[in-house]
Amino acid sequence: MGHAAEGGGPSLSTAFRRARGGVVAASFHVVEVELLRSLVGQLLELVREEPADLTGGDGWAAELGLADDAASRPTDPVLLRLFPDGYREDTEAASDFRRFTERGLRDRKAAAAATVLASLATADAADVPAKNREKIRIELDAAESEAWLRTLTDLRLALGTRLGVTDADEDDWLSLDENDPRRHVHDVYDWLGWVQETLVRTLSSALE
């Protein structure tokens, strides 16, 4: 995942850790909360998006393969990564699989993203206005933690696909000019991985 970890990360104030009451908690800078809210909001729009709005076609049912006469694959590489083919070698089976599963998968991803947004909003609604705070404490129960894990995975899949990230290409990203916007996006991708890693580690420690 990310490389920002053990010292507390370059931006994240504290890693996720177990707190009282069975919750996990971390403190984020206000700008990080705003970044997360923006990214998760865009993800929510993406997974809820009705393809007819973009293509002028026969509606979301046709695009998702839920109509009687269509079972189309998404044309956006990010959507195809988020909703992959169930069968790579059998087009007809893949079409049938998409017809019966993709709507439910979209709903689950949307629900997880909405849960993350709600947890960010709850933290941001503390007595002290966000603009007067350097850090915002995020506390997650078990259900919220699961939603965060799912949504962080989806965000990294989406960003990684847009960037064209591959295994063992870290040196290529580090060699980019600091002003290259792709490097900044990759830094966000890396940071999200570190946030996810600390959450996974915290949740796993409770099972040991």
Secondary structure, DSSP 4 states (H G I P E B T S, - for coil): --S-TTTT-SS-SS--EE-GGG-EEEEEEHHHHHHHHHHHHHHHHHHH--HHHHH-SS-HHHHHT-STT--PPPSSHHHHHHS--S-SS-HHHHHHHHHHHHHHHHHHHHHHHHHHHHHHHHHHTSSS-GGG-SEEEEEE-HHHHHHHHHHHHHHHHHHHHHHT--TT-HHHHHTS-TT-HHHHHHHHHHHHHHHHHHHHHHHHHTT-
